[in-house]
Amino acid sequence: MDYLTKKQQWLDSLLVSDEEKDYIRKADDDTLREMFASPLAFGTGGMRALLGPGCSRLNLLTVRRATIGVGKFLLSKYGPDACKKRGFAISFDNRHMSKEFRDCASKVLTEMGFDIYTFHNPHPTPELSYTVRHFGCVGGIMLTASHNPKEYNGYKFYDEKGCQGVYEIVDQLISVITSLPDELSVTYEPTKKEFQGKVTFLDEDSSYDIAFVQKEINTSLYKDEFAGKRLTKIVFSPECGCDCIVGPMALRGVGYEVSTVPGQDFFDPDFKGTKNPNPETDGAYEGAYAHLKALNAEGRGYNLILVTDPDADRCGLAFLDSNGELKRLTGNQTGALLIDFVLGTLKRRNQLDPNGVVCNTFVTGGQGAKAAELYGIKVRTTATGFKYIGTMADLLQKAGQTYLFGYEESYGYLLKDFVRDKDSLQSIIYIADMVEYYLRQGKTLDIAYKELSERTGLFFNDQVSIYFYGADSQGRMTAEIEKLRENPPSVIGKDSVKVLYDYGKRFITDFRAKRKTPLVDPDIDYNDCLKFVFDDDSFVAIRPSGTEPKVKFYVEVRGKKDDEARKVMDERVASLKKTMGL
């Protein structure tokens, strides 16, 4: 069906509002092609798209269709009695249409017989995961587009473990959704009135949030041990997102003085107060830098900045270093420091379980794993995506092992697994405690990181995104990845490759022995990625996007100072780009 036919179907439908029809009529041809190009796909990460009318965008009709699929899938998996008794959780962030999508999903699922646990106001992703686990729900939905611009929203499905569903679950769900009629035609049969579900709002008062935040506060290893006045004073920014209320509540509950960034400390769907709500970017910190400097001009002594993203699952930091200058750390560096801090604390207290496990992903830098190794702690490596770390935490629990820490390079950390997704609340508490611990030893975080690097060796990690442009850009990207897979280079930059791991075709190429062997690694699920590993175990991992014509290179260089390491990284990236004809 061409886009103009689909456009006319929307204009003819009674389900489409007059406002949406007016938008469609006024749209230019390029916009119409984008709006009606193809059905909005429900992928392994759910849905994320521009807001607005059209089958390619996120709107009440595409959300309704996905939710009908979720309901049908769960009813077939658990049965109507369990779906009503156990219920289903829904949370949402501060974005445009999030509440309307919540209402739409709640209506569909209650009419299908599910009891719903939800909120009146935006609440963090980790609280959604906690809610699924707390009530024993059959699943959950988080309505969020994370750090995307204000024009976007998204829809993430969580399984009964409180994790985003991994392949064996989501593939079944996708199959159900794909089999449904389109968003204008899909219907469902409501259950009888007496069997329909009810909606419970968990924030009718503050008691549920207080209990959740107290559980987060209780994860602190030092909340009862830092006697006297805290040396750490925190400027905090929730970037206009879900941590506006619970973020400062958690930090203050542990004992820290907190000042929130004006213009960024209330729910705002337009993110007017921040240049960029993604804590991986410089723009996310500009307001916090200015606020800290203004406070300190008054002699207030603030020394730590904590920034969380709109759905409050990831966090970043900046701090005053040993020279009194503001400095940031990467997700890899922060993760390595937290591992050393947590395992070191447990070891000093004789509480470190030798059967404990640290989790990371195959694109995460190696310094954290090296830090864990110094304590004799095993590391389990998963595919990229925190749903795999959450699932690993569940597997460890069932095997009688202790989950100690999990993280990925993109500023996501989880310390206690009563949540099964990355959790900014635990993270900001532990980062604050870590900074306080070192300050009481007379060390700023740059000194602590330097000392850690002396024990682990030097690690440099960065990433580069390569975009494909022009006609059939997605097809050309796929073709180049396939060529690289079939004819991999044995030298990248100036360095010989030791092995290539192909996580899609599931084989290992040993360049020394000149042979291929099957890749058998149950911890790393299927994904269309390649990882070239060098003699010193540094690497380049290549990960094509599933939603846009973009390839991301994750590069690690070991044993070199930053300037020299960046030069090596640039050589390796340039070499791969040449091989790929870019």
Solvent accessible surface area in square Angstrom, and as a share of the most:
residue,aa,sasa,rsa
1,M,158,0.71
2,D,85,0.44
3,Y,34,0.13
4,L,93,0.46
5,T,62,0.36
6,K,18,0.07
7,K,43,0.18
8,Q,90,0.40
9,Q,63,0.28
10,W,0,0.00
11,L,23,0.12
12,D,98,0.51
13,S,18,0.11
14,L,178,0.89
15,L,96,0.48
16,V,5,0.03
17,S,52,0.34
18,D,118,0.61
19,E,143,0.64
20,E,41,0.18
21,K,26,0.11
22,D,60,0.31
23,Y,100,0.38
24,I,0,0.00
25,R,147,0.54
26,K,158,0.67
27,A,21,0.16
28,D,91,0.47
29,D,67,0.35
30,D,109,0.56
31,T,37,0.22
32,L,12,0.06
33,R,127,0.46
34,E,67,0.30
35,M,0,0.00
36,F,5,0.02
37,A,71,0.55
38,S,63,0.41
39,P,94,0.59
40,L,29,0.14
41,A,77,0.59
42,F,14,0.06
43,G,29,0.28
44,T,52,0.30
45,G,46,0.44
46,G,10,0.09
47,M,9,0.04
48,R,106,0.39
49,A,10,0.08
50,L,57,0.28
51,L,32,0.16
52,G,21,0.20
53,P,9,0.05
54,G,0,0.00
55,C,4,0.02
56,S,22,0.14
57,R,18,0.06
58,L,1,0.00
59,N,6,0.03
60,L,76,0.38
61,L,16,0.08
62,T,9,0.05
63,V,0,0.00
64,R,52,0.19
65,R,34,0.12
66,A,2,0.01
67,T,0,0.00
68,I,0,0.00
69,G,0,0.00
70,V,0,0.00
71,G,0,0.00
72,K,78,0.33
73,F,8,0.03
74,L,2,0.01
75,L,43,0.21
76,S,95,0.61
77,K,95,0.40
78,Y,51,0.20
79,G,21,0.20
80,P,93,0.58
81,D,120,0.62
82,A,28,0.22
83,C,0,0.00
84,K,67,0.28
85,K,178,0.75
86,R,71,0.26
87,G,0,0.00
88,F,0,0.00
89,A,1,0.01
90,I,0,0.00
91,S,0,0.00
92,F,2,0.01
93,D,1,0.00
94,N,9,0.05
95,R,8,0.03
96,H,74,0.33
97,M,66,0.29
98,S,2,0.01
99,K,89,0.38
100,E,78,0.35
101,F,0,0.00
102,R,16,0.06
103,D,75,0.39
104,C,20,0.12
105,A,0,0.00
106,S,8,0.05
107,K,123,0.52
108,V,4,0.02
109,L,0,0.00
110,T,16,0.09
111,E,33,0.15
112,M,19,0.08
113,G,8,0.07
114,F,0,0.00
115,D,21,0.11
116,I,1,0.01
117,Y,42,0.16
118,T,0,0.00
119,F,1,0.00
120,H,66,0.30
121,N,65,0.33
122,P,14,0.09
123,H,9,0.04
124,P,1,0.01
125,T,0,0.00
126,P,0,0.00
127,E,0,0.00
128,L,0,0.00
129,S,0,0.00
130,Y,18,0.07
131,T,0,0.00
132,V,0,0.00
133,R,73,0.27
134,H,102,0.46
135,F,66,0.27
136,G,30,0.29
137,C,0,0.00
138,V,1,0.00
139,G,0,0.00
140,G,0,0.00
141,I,0,0.00
142,M,0,0.00
143,L,0,0.00
144,T,1,0.00
145,A,0,0.00
146,S,10,0.06
147,H,60,0.27
148,N,28,0.14
149,P,75,0.47
150,K,83,0.35
151,E,84,0.38
152,Y,61,0.23
153,N,0,0.00
154,G,0,0.00
155,Y,0,0.00
156,K,15,0.06
157,F,8,0.03
158,Y,0,0.00
159,D,5,0.02
160,E,67,0.30
161,K,39,0.16
162,G,0,0.00
163,C,0,0.00
164,Q,24,0.11
165,G,1,0.01
166,V,6,0.04
167,Y,50,0.19
168,E,105,0.47
169,I,24,0.12
170,V,3,0.02
171,D,74,0.38
172,Q,95,0.42
173,L,0,0.00
174,I,41,0.21
175,S,71,0.46
176,V,40,0.23
177,I,5,0.03
178,T,96,0.56
179,S,88,0.57
180,L,21,0.11
181,P,72,0.45
182,D,48,0.25
183,E,6,0.03
184,L,31,0.15
185,S,68,0.44
186,V,3,0.02
187,T,99,0.57
188,Y,34,0.13
189,E,154,0.69
190,P,61,0.38
191,T,41,0.24
192,K,137,0.58
193,K,166,0.70
194,E,124,0.56
195,F,115,0.48
196,Q,44,0.19
197,G,15,0.15
198,K,131,0.55
199,V,59,0.34
200,T,49,0.29
201,F,55,0.23
202,L,20,0.10
203,D,22,0.12
204,E,125,0.56
205,D,92,0.48
206,S,65,0.42
207,S,70,0.45
208,Y,26,0.10
209,D,15,0.08
210,I,93,0.47
211,A,56,0.44
212,F,0,0.00
213,V,2,0.01
214,Q,81,0.36
215,K,82,0.35
216,E,0,0.00
217,I,13,0.06
218,N,82,0.42
219,T,9,0.05
220,S,11,0.07
221,L,30,0.15
222,Y,17,0.06
223,K,59,0.25
224,D,122,0.63
225,E,101,0.45
226,F,20,0.08
227,A,84,0.65
228,G,67,0.65
229,K,173,0.73
230,R,31,0.11
231,L,88,0.44
232,T,0,0.00
233,K,32,0.14
234,I,0,0.00
235,V,0,0.00
236,F,0,0.00
237,S,0,0.00
238,P,0,0.00
239,E,0,0.00
240,C,0,0.00
241,G,0,0.00
242,C,2,0.01
243,D,0,0.00
244,C,15,0.09
245,I,96,0.49
246,V,4,0.02
247,G,0,0.00
248,P,8,0.05
249,M,62,0.28
250,A,0,0.00
251,L,0,0.00
252,R,126,0.46
253,G,44,0.42
254,V,5,0.03
255,G,40,0.39
256,Y,7,0.02
257,E,78,0.35
258,V,13,0.07
259,S,20,0.13
260,T,30,0.17
261,V,3,0.02
262,P,90,0.57
263,G,28,0.27
264,Q,3,0.01
265,D,48,0.25
266,F,104,0.43
267,F,60,0.25
268,D,6,0.03
269,P,41,0.26
270,D,46,0.24
271,F,13,0.06
272,K,153,0.65
273,G,33,0.32
274,T,15,0.09
275,K,152,0.64
276,N,50,0.26
277,P,13,0.08
278,N,16,0.08
279,P,0,0.00
280,E,58,0.26
281,T,41,0.24
282,D,103,0.54
283,G,10,0.10
284,A,0,0.00
285,Y,0,0.00
286,E,86,0.39
287,G,23,0.23
288,A,0,0.00
289,Y,54,0.20
290,A,64,0.49
291,H,30,0.13
292,L,4,0.02
293,K,126,0.53
294,A,57,0.44
295,L,15,0.07
296,N,44,0.22
297,A,91,0.70
298,E,125,0.56
299,G,67,0.65
300,R,94,0.34
301,G,43,0.41
302,Y,2,0.01
303,N,29,0.15
304,L,0,0.00
305,I,0,0.00
306,L,0,0.00
307,V,0,0.00
308,T,0,0.00
309,D,0,0.00
310,P,0,0.00
311,D,0,0.00
312,A,0,0.00
313,D,4,0.02
314,R,10,0.04
315,C,0,0.00
316,G,1,0.01
317,L,1,0.00
318,A,0,0.00
319,F,4,0.01
320,L,45,0.23
321,D,17,0.09
322,S,62,0.40
323,N,119,0.61
324,G,52,0.50
325,E,110,0.49
326,L,42,0.21
327,K,89,0.38
328,R,56,0.20
329,L,6,0.03
330,T,58,0.34
331,G,1,0.01
332,N,19,0.10
333,Q,44,0.19
334,T,0,0.00
335,G,0,0.00
336,A,0,0.00
337,L,1,0.00
338,L,0,0.00
339,I,0,0.00
340,D,11,0.06
341,F,3,0.01
342,V,7,0.04
343,L,1,0.00
344,G,2,0.02
345,T,1,0.00
346,L,23,0.11
347,K,118,0.50
348,R,132,0.48
349,R,66,0.24
350,N,141,0.73
351,Q,112,0.50
352,L,31,0.16
353,D,48,0.25
354,P,116,0.73
355,N,72,0.37
356,G,1,0.01
357,V,1,0.00
358,V,1,0.00
359,C,0,0.00
360,N,9,0.04
361,T,2,0.01
362,F,3,0.01
363,V,3,0.02
364,T,7,0.04
365,G,2,0.01
366,G,11,0.11
367,Q,6,0.03
368,G,1,0.01
369,A,28,0.22
370,K,69,0.29
371,A,0,0.00
372,A,0,0.00
373,E,106,0.48
374,L,75,0.37
375,Y,41,0.16
376,G,60,0.58
377,I,8,0.04
378,K,119,0.51
379,V,38,0.22
380,R,50,0.18
381,T,43,0.25
382,T,1,0.01
383,A,1,0.01
384,T,22,0.13
385,G,21,0.20
386,F,5,0.02
387,K,20,0.08
388,Y,18,0.07
389,I,0,0.00
390,G,0,0.00
391,T,22,0.13
392,M,6,0.02
393,A,0,0.00
394,D,10,0.05
395,L,93,0.46
396,L,2,0.01
397,Q,103,0.46
398,K,151,0.64
399,A,70,0.54
400,G,60,0.58
401,Q,45,0.20
402,T,52,0.30
403,Y,21,0.08
404,L,15,0.07
405,F,1,0.00
406,G,0,0.00
407,Y,2,0.01
408,E,10,0.05
409,E,17,0.08
410,S,25,0.16
411,Y,15,0.06
412,G,0,0.00
413,Y,1,0.01
414,L,0,0.00
415,L,4,0.02
416,K,90,0.38
417,D,31,0.16
418,F,35,0.15
419,V,0,0.00
420,R,0,0.00
421,D,2,0.01
422,K,21,0.09
423,D,0,0.00
424,S,0,0.00
425,L,0,0.00
426,Q,0,0.00
427,S,1,0.01
428,I,0,0.00
429,I,0,0.00
430,Y,3,0.01
431,I,0,0.00
432,A,0,0.00
433,D,1,0.00
434,M,0,0.00
435,V,8,0.05
436,E,0,0.00
437,Y,40,0.15
438,Y,21,0.08
439,L,37,0.18
440,R,93,0.34
441,Q,83,0.37
442,G,66,0.64
443,K,50,0.21
444,T,28,0.17
445,L,4,0.02
446,D,25,0.13
447,I,58,0.29
448,A,4,0.03
449,Y,32,0.12
450,K,127,0.54
451,E,64,0.29
452,L,1,0.01
453,S,10,0.06
454,E,121,0.54
455,R,112,0.41
456,T,10,0.06
457,G,34,0.33
458,L,70,0.35
459,F,22,0.09
460,F,19,0.08
461,N,30,0.15
462,D,47,0.24
463,Q,60,0.26
464,V,42,0.24
465,S,45,0.29
466,I,15,0.08
467,Y,99,0.37
468,F,6,0.03
469,Y,162,0.62
470,G,61,0.59
471,A,94,0.73
472,D,105,0.54
473,S,20,0.13
474,Q,72,0.32
475,G,29,0.28
476,R,101,0.37
477,M,6,0.03
478,T,79,0.46
479,A,52,0.40
480,E,29,0.13
481,I,4,0.02
482,E,63,0.28
483,K,111,0.47
484,L,3,0.02
485,R,8,0.03
486,E,97,0.43
487,N,110,0.56
488,P,28,0.17
489,P,24,0.15
490,S,56,0.36
491,V,76,0.43
492,I,1,0.00
493,G,24,0.24
494,K,161,0.68
495,D,46,0.24
496,S,53,0.34
497,V,0,0.00
498,K,60,0.26
499,V,20,0.11
500,L,0,0.00
501,Y,66,0.25
502,D,0,0.00
503,Y,10,0.04
504,G,12,0.12
505,K,108,0.46
506,R,66,0.24
507,F,30,0.13
508,I,41,0.21
509,T,14,0.08
510,D,36,0.18
511,F,35,0.14
512,R,126,0.46
513,A,47,0.36
514,K,179,0.76
515,R,140,0.51
516,K,113,0.48
517,T,54,0.31
518,P,106,0.67
519,L,12,0.06
520,V,131,0.75
521,D,47,0.24
522,P,127,0.80
523,D,32,0.17
524,I,7,0.04
525,D,43,0.22
526,Y,110,0.42
527,N,17,0.09
528,D,58,0.30
529,C,6,0.03
530,L,1,0.00
531,K,30,0.13
532,F,0,0.00
533,V,14,0.08
534,F,5,0.02
535,D,86,0.45
536,D,71,0.37
537,D,69,0.36
538,S,0,0.00
539,F,7,0.03
540,V,0,0.00
541,A,0,0.00
542,I,0,0.00
543,R,88,0.32
544,P,20,0.13
545,S,25,0.16
546,G,77,0.74
547,T,129,0.75
548,E,67,0.30
549,P,36,0.23
550,K,35,0.15
551,V,0,0.00
552,K,49,0.21
553,F,0,0.00
554,Y,7,0.03
555,V,1,0.01
556,E,0,0.00
557,V,2,0.01
558,R,64,0.23
559,G,58,0.56
560,K,69,0.29
561,K,156,0.66
562,D,89,0.46
563,D,130,0.67
564,E,94,0.42
565,A,0,0.00
566,R,105,0.38
567,K,128,0.54
568,V,19,0.11
569,M,6,0.03
570,D,74,0.38
571,E,44,0.20
572,R,10,0.03
573,V,12,0.07
574,A,58,0.45
575,S,29,0.19
576,L,0,0.00
577,K,67,0.28
578,K,168,0.71
579,T,65,0.38
580,M,2,0.01
581,G,66,0.63
582,L,75,0.37
